[in-house]
Amino acid sequence: MVRRRIDVAKRANLIIGAALVGTVALAALLSFMWLPTDPLKMNFASQLKPPSGGFPLGTDHFGRDLLSRVLVGARSTLYVGFIAVGIALTAGSLLGALAGFLGGVVDEVIMRLIDVAYAFPAILMAMLLAAVYKPGTLTAMVAIGIASVPIFARIARSSVLSLKEREYVEAGRALGVRSGRLLLRHILPGAMGPLIVQASLSLAVAILAEAALSFLGLGTPPDVPSWGNMLREAQGFMAMSPYPALVPGVAIVWTVLGWSLLGDGLRDLWDPRG
Amino acid sequence: MLAFTVRRFFTAVLSVWLASLVVFSAIIAVPGDPAEIILGLNSSAEARAALRTKLGLDVPAPRRYVAWLGNVLRGDFGESLNYQQPVGRLIKDRFKVSVPLALGAALVATLLAIPLGIVAAMRRGTFVDPLVMTLSQVGAAIPSFWLGLIFILYFSVRLRLFPAGGFTPFDTDPVKWFRSLVLPVVALGLGQAAVMMRMTRAAMLEVLSQDFVRTARAKGVGTRSVVLKHALRNAMVTIITILGLSLTNVFIGSIIVEQVFALPGLGRLALTAIGTRDFPLLQGEILVYAATIVFLGFVVDLSYGLLDPRIRYS
């Protein structure tokens, strides 16, 4: 009975997470095909309006439709999140797998570099990149990606350390399979489960980081609607209308909650002891 | 313990040194002439040459790095191009804002998260556990800067209880200092509390399921004593790690919250440095942030080496 209750709770994480993430993905897809109005179109007769028939979520200080902007914002947010986590997943898995597989000096060097990356959270990295290049979507993606590399590297390393001692790997070696092929074709796929779970959890972090960077003016440029820069713009007008700050904020919480619940649900499925 | 401390110390020093290389390399990575980027296209050739000399750009990079690192080790981070003041002094001044903000937020997070995490673990199977966990899950998804905006909307604009922004130094007026920090501290601390709550609960559940706890219970030790004397002490290793992580998170999180509440701290100083391409200031600031993160990690390592002999001998 208790076990069944726990199972339902675990599945609930997965189902609620998938539903939340699914709605955001649908919103982002929908924004390519249909939008209530042009998200960039200013309408000075309708500034800071509360929700109404014409503007279901209200308008901002330029009279722009908040629903259209939040839909387009879903696009920017998912785009930055996916690319950043893709960078981290690819680089982190490869570095961690190499460290775990080769061991010795290579392991030591890679893990020291990973320690250094821990000292540069996404915001610091983005600040450094923004000063060197120009603040923007690319620097934000790269900064969030680099800052997320260590967690993937550590997971990949520990999985590879345990997998490389398995009998099927020994058998592969005895059959003369080359190390590179052994690692990429036989060991790394076995480590993918925990990495995919981490990817979902990291997407939650990446979306928060993207919003924070855009809020600081270090992420998505102001001419492209993103939830972070919608909040940045809303800051000065909150006393007149709360909606420009509430709408993107709720969208961020919704999406971050979705990815973290989905990650938790996947982890429970992957490792029922957890 | 000495060998463990020395090993961890050298790892930390190595990390800070590598971080200094990354920070220093930033100015080398600037595409084009940094002096032209800083001063603008319309600047005169003489002004650009003078700035290049001031930044040491006419000296080979390795020599420049050695000189810069030597100065940094003596506490000299160079001079800010924008403020025309020593970077070290600017950073020290801003610490007066950022440190109380980060420590206050870590305190709020700890005071909320540890008791609630323990209660959730002890009340597993009742409505309390899922309630605390849901709060924690939602809380962790709320960005501190959005929470800050909502606080301003409600507590400053509507109720007029706290200032919407700005900072009063402690020496000027302690009461105003406190009032200027309440909202940012709570906005920053609540999100961190949510993360810490989950971790504390997990650490307590892990310990509560161990044999020695069952033995203590079987011997008739009261619940309060089991939790406070036996379980909590053993969960401390994890909780200390969480505290270390949370200090790092709030220190970094303060960059954004300072922006929301217009607090003149390190974060705002760094953003100004980016806007004005003030490389010496930005390099100094980022190195201080990175070194602080490494130092906090080192302190956490030491403290759990002290708490758990298995770690220091491994």
Chai-1 contact restraints between the chains, C-beta under 6 A:
chainA,res_idxA,chainB,res_idxB,connection_type,confidence,min_distance_angstrom,max_distance_angstrom,comment,restraint_id
A,D115,B,S15,contact,1.0,0.0,6.0,A-B,restraint_1
A,V116,B,S15,contact,1.0,0.0,6.0,A-B,restraint_2
A,V116,B,L18,contact,1.0,0.0,6.0,A-B,restraint_3
A,V116,B,A19,contact,1.0,0.0,6.0,A-B,restraint_4
A,A119,B,S15,contact,1.0,0.0,6.0,A-B,restraint_5
A,A119,B,A19,contact,1.0,0.0,6.0,A-B,restraint_6
A,A119,B,A290,contact,1.0,0.0,6.0,A-B,restraint_7
A,A119,B,I293,contact,1.0,0.0,6.0,A-B,restraint_8
A,A119,B,V294,contact,1.0,0.0,6.0,A-B,restraint_9
A,P121,B,I252,contact,1.0,0.0,6.0,A-B,restraint_10
A,I123,B,I252,contact,1.0,0.0,6.0,A-B,restraint_11
A,I123,B,I255,contact,1.0,0.0,6.0,A-B,restraint_12
A,L124,B,I286,contact,1.0,0.0,6.0,A-B,restraint_13
A,L124,B,Y289,contact,1.0,0.0,6.0,A-B,restraint_14
A,M127,B,A270,contact,1.0,0.0,6.0,A-B,restraint_15
A,M127,B,I274,contact,1.0,0.0,6.0,A-B,restraint_16
A,L128,B,A26,contact,1.0,0.0,6.0,A-B,restraint_17
A,L128,B,I286,contact,1.0,0.0,6.0,A-B,restraint_18
A,A130,B,I274,contact,1.0,0.0,6.0,A-B,restraint_19
A,A131,B,I274,contact,1.0,0.0,6.0,A-B,restraint_20
A,A131,B,L282,contact,1.0,0.0,6.0,A-B,restraint_21
A,V132,B,A26,contact,1.0,0.0,6.0,A-B,restraint_22
A,V132,B,A29,contact,1.0,0.0,6.0,A-B,restraint_23
A,V132,B,V30,contact,1.0,0.0,6.0,A-B,restraint_24
A,L208,B,P143,contact,1.0,0.0,6.0,A-B,restraint_25
A,A211,B,P143,contact,1.0,0.0,6.0,A-B,restraint_26
A,A212,B,I256,contact,1.0,0.0,6.0,A-B,restraint_27
A,F215,B,F145,contact,1.0,0.0,6.0,A-B,restraint_28
A,L216,B,Q259,contact,1.0,0.0,6.0,A-B,restraint_29
A,M238,B,L153,contact,1.0,0.0,6.0,A-B,restraint_30
A,A239,B,V157,contact,1.0,0.0,6.0,A-B,restraint_31
A,P242,B,L153,contact,1.0,0.0,6.0,A-B,restraint_32
A,A245,B,L149,contact,1.0,0.0,6.0,A-B,restraint_33
A,G249,B,W146,contact,1.0,0.0,6.0,A-B,restraint_34
A,I252,B,P143,contact,1.0,0.0,6.0,A-B,restraint_35
A,V253,B,A141,contact,1.0,0.0,6.0,A-B,restraint_36
A,V253,B,I142,contact,1.0,0.0,6.0,A-B,restraint_37
A,V256,B,A141,contact,1.0,0.0,6.0,A-B,restraint_38
A,L257,B,A141,contact,1.0,0.0,6.0,A-B,restraint_39
